Amino acid sequence: MDLMLPRLNALRDSEDEAAIAGAEYCHSTRLSGVGVSLKDDAEALGMGVSVKSDADMLNMGVTAKDDANELDMGVIDSAGSADVVMSSQDKVIVGYWLVRAALNVALSRGANKNKLLRGTGIFEDALQHYSLLSTKQYSSLLVNVQSQARGGDVSFLLGGAFASQWPSSPLNALKACENVEQLLLQLTQRHTYRWCSLPLCQFQRFENADQIMLVPQFTGVSSKQLQFSIEMAFASVVALMKSIANKRIRLSFSFTESRPRNIADYETHLGLKLSFNRAFNSICIEKNVLRQPLELIAQSDCSAESHVSLEGVVSNSATQTKEGASIELQNRLSLPDFVRRYVYASSNTQAANIGLPELAETLNVSVATLKRKLKEYGTSYRALCEEVQRNHVLLLLSVHKVSNETAANAMGINDLPNFRRTVKRLTGKTPSELRI
């Protein structure tokens, strides 16, 4: 504790609120012993909150799998900016199938094609299978779709349309998955597939004794887009799992929003296991479902030459589509995702210097440049640190329903009034409200 106090005092003197937020969180989580384990080559950084020693009884984390490195769930924290998509204008999204699906859905719902592409920098006649888009371009397209297309189910239709493209896109390699767990991990946590399926969404994974919880974290999505993006991402995961596994996978969903009027759309596209007014937006899956083998899908229209093995894509980060187009897949994190993981990882180190300047140094950029790049994505270091804190609070109180004393101790907060104020500031609810 004493090692951290001089650092916090210095940060307060400089009035760098962002650095204070990050340092205070890392200080508090280190006291609790709850953070992300820094395994060899940081292979498990992206998997969630790991449990150490006296926190084991809370069962709050994700156990690193033996093949975590193969699934590319983490990133070496000293790799520098080369492994990070630093700018929202960097072209990393394999966008051909995503754009075609978005246009098809929007046009079927009365949208004007010219207005859909206006301001996006996307030109339909220039789209090729190997075309790459930036997160800014793709986000702009979805904003136009949301505003132009009519109907409360457009987000769900988009998710289903994206999934329908998988046999001819780089995702066709996922037919080599052997069971539900491998398919789920590839879809939701492997970066190479993220950039051709859910480029604006990365899932954080938590688990307890019985189930796995996937909490979506978005990049380049405004507050007005958030619910639309959540619905689209969840529908896409459901449709992809069903199409690739050749059967309906039992999933349940929770939403922070109130029960919607168009509940029938949710039930049609996601299923009946829905809950609202919850602490998390999340996808949950029972562990016994994960062990189920995938059924073989008849691929009569796929030639031997077009078959792509999962092992080949994982090792080479490249794939060949059904049409024969060779595509180099991006094995990189978005900057906001890197920052989230950095905060988790730093919370479990013994070094005192874990603020914004140190993050900038890790990425080999100046603090001013880092702030500007995060602003491009519509976020800040402080906002991302608070997101980390909020997830920690919600996990403790809403999922594990521990007492105020236990949660406060886990967060490194010494007095209960301060703990209650912190919870209210982060979540808008009291601890007792979060346990309901």
C-alpha positions, 0 to 999 in steps of 0.5 A: 500500500505504501508503495502506491501512495506517493504515486497517487499523491504526485498524480493528484498534484498534477491534477491528471484525473485520467492517470489518477483514475487508473492508478487508484483502480490498480492500487485498489485491485492489487490490494484485493488480490483480484486481477488478471494473472500475468502468465508467460507471454501474457497469454491470458490477459484478455480473458477476464478477472483471475482469482488469487489466493484468498479471493479463490472462494469468490470464484470470480475469474477465468481459468486460463486454458492450455490453448489460450495462446493459440486462441490469441486471447491476450497480448504481450503488454510490452509489444508496443503499438505495432500490435494495436490498431491505434487509429479509428481510421486504420483499415483492418476490417475485412468488410466486403461481406459485412457491407453487403449484408448491411446494404441488403438489410437496409435496402429491404427496409426502405433505405436509400443506397446513396444515403447509406454510403454517404460520409462513409468513404465506402464505394460499392463499385470498389468493394472486393473480397479483400477490401479493408475498412476502418472502424470509423467507416464501418461505424458510420455505415451502421449509423446510417443503417440505423437512421435510414432503415425502418423497423424495430428488428433491424439490429437483429436482422443485421446480426442474422445477415452477417452470420449468413455470409459465413460460408463464403467469408473467412469465417468458413474456417470455423467449420473445423471446430470440434465442439461448442467451446472451441467455436465460442472461443474463436467467435468471441475472443480471437482477434482475427475473426473479430475483424471479419464478424464483430469488428466493433465488439470484443467480449470479456469472459467471466466464469463460475462453477456452472456457466460462462458469462460474456460481457460485450465491450464496444469500440467506436460506438456512441451511446445512441448506437449502444443498444442497437449494437448490443442487439446486433452483436447478440443476434450475430453470435446466435445465428453464427453459432446455429449456422456453423454448429448446425443446431441451436445452442442454448444461450441466455441473455441479460440486458441493462435496459428495461423490457422492450415493447418489441419483445417478440423480436428478441424472442424470435432472434435470441430465444426465450431466455431473456432478462432485463434491468440487469447489471450486465449486458451479457451472453451466458452459456452453461458449461455442460453445453460447451462440451457438446460436439458439433455436427458435421455440415454437408459441404457439397458445394465446397471443393477440396481446394477451397477447404480451409483448416482452422489450424492453418488460419490460426497459425498463419493469420491468413485465409482463402475464401470459398471464392478463392480470394486470399485474405490476410487477417489482422491479428491485432487489438483495437486501442480501447481494448488494449487499454482495458487489458493494460489496466487489468494486467497492471492491477496485478503487478507490483510496480507503482507506475501504472498510469497514463504516462506508462501506458503511453510509453508501452505503446511508444507514443506521447501522452498527448498522442495517446489521448488524441487517438482515444478521442478518435474512438470516442473514449478516454483513458479515464472512461476505460478505467472506470469501465474496468472498475464498474465491471469489477463492482458488478461482478462482486455484487450482482454476480457473486452477491458478496457483502459490502465488507467483502466487496469493499475489501476486494476493491481496497476501500477502507470505509463502507460510506466511501464504498457505497459512494463509489458504487453509486458513482460507477453504477448509478445504483446502491450495493443492495440494489445491485444484489437483487 
